[in-house]
Amino acid sequence: MTKQFDEISIAKKSLVYFEGKSISRVIEFTDGSKKTIGVILATDYPLKFKTHVVELIEIISGRCEIWIGDDEQGKVLGIGDCLEVPANSYFKIKTDGILDYICHLMKE
């Protein structure tokens, strides 16, 4: 697991969703690749996110349950776990605590 990113630019404006339960920032590398790095706070219900490109979700701290598309069976992820979500799909995510994550946005 990478401890830091070097040679990046960071969007000034944060992305805030679900009344502040999900907050992230877009980071862009010199090679043009992008990631979002953020936090999701505890919720009583899963938060639903749409994807446009393949996304690789990496958990930095905390635990969560993720459902991809219409899957009824969720996957539990913890520190160091990753899960790939297809492009033009969606996922739902729920956590009981604070979840730190990186979402690697894969180039098309």
N, C-alpha and C positions, 0 to 999 in steps of 0.2 A: 504494500500500500504506500503510495506516494505521500510524503509528509508536507510537501509544499510544491507550488508551481512557480516557475521562473519565466521571465520574458513574456508577460501577458498584458493585455489591456482589460480593464474592468468597466462594465457599464456603470455610469453614475446612478442611474435610476434603478431601484429595486423592483422586482416583480412581486406584487402582493396579491394573493388570492384567498378566497374563502374567509373574508373578514379578518385577515391577518394570521390565519392558521398555517399558511404556507408563504414563506418569504425567501426569495432567492435573487441572485445576481448572475448575469451572463459574463463569462470570461472568454476572451478570444486569444489564441496563441499566434505566434508569428507565422506559423504554417497555415493559418486560416481556420483551424479546427476550433470548435466551440464546446463549452461545457456550461452547465448551470451548477452553482454551488449554493446550498441553502439549508433551511431548517423547516421542519413541519412540527407543529405543536399538537398535543393530545386533542383528540376529537372523539365524540360519541358515535360518529358515522364515518364511513370511508369518503375520502376526497377523490373526485374523478378528474383525470387529466387526459387530454387528447394528445396524440403524437403525430408528427408530420414526417419525421425521419426515425430511423432505428435509434432507440435510446437504451443505453446501458446504465442502470441505476446501481450505484455503489454506496453501501451504508458505511458511514464514518463512525457514528455513535448512535446508540439506542437500538430499539427493535421495532419491527413493523410487520403488518400483514399486507400482502399485495395480491390483487386479482388482476389478471390480464384479460382484456376483452370480456367475453361472456362467461369466462371461467367461473364456476361456482366454488371451486376448491382453491382457496388462497394459499400462498406460500409465505412462511414466516422467515424473515431475514433479520440478521443481526450484524454486529461489527465485522467488516471485511467481506460480507456477502455481496454478490452482484446478481442482477437479473436483467435479461435483455427483453425489451418490449418492441414488437414490430412497428414499422412505419405505418402511418394512416390507420392507427388503432387507438386504443385507450387503455388506461389502467386505473384501478382504484387502490388507494393506500390509506391505512389506518394505523395510528400509533397511540399507545397509552401514556407516552411520555414525550420527551424532546428527541427528535430524530434529526441528525445531521447527515446530509447526503451530497453526493456529486452525481450529476446526470451527464454522462458522456453522450454528446449528440454526434452520431456517426454520419460521415459524409455520404451522400448518395452516389 
